[in-house]
Amino acid sequence: MIGAGNRTVSFKAAAAVFFMAMIVPTIIFQGILMLIYVPSDSMVPTLENGDLLIGSRVFSSPERGDIVVFEEGGTLLIKRVIGLPDETVHIAEDGSVSINGEVLAEPYVVNQRKGQAQDFEVPEGKYLLLGDNREHSYDARYWDDPYVPLSAIRAIAWKKVFTISRIIKG
């Protein structure tokens, strides 16, 4: 028995509390939630380099506009879902995006990249992902295979927790 003021706690009870304090967060962060660190400026202005987000590992399929974490070649990346399965995506020379012929409103894009027009036919079960900072984002426009399968998506970002650089600067 372990003394705690006027109360005593058995070793079994203390071990159970300790076990739960260690296991429950592990289960939550390995199976349900994901802490996400943003390592670049590819999602500015929505996300800044150094932001820490919380996301859900539990989802059926991402929707257009969702910010997702996905795995590519053993590396975790973060981008926004633009094209859904079986859609035609056109990126015009001025950088504007159309989905099946309709212009997509993208208020989150500030640094638009102008240049060559591109067309994408998103295959079934795959997604087209772009960064919000189009001038400075290495994304589907440049990849050998521009389509990300659902199986590679690890989490959908929910909420920014804080920005690490702001904490360090004070």
Order of alpha helices (4+ residues) and beta strands (2+ residues): beta-beta-alpha-beta-beta-beta-beta-beta-beta-beta-beta-beta-beta-beta-alpha
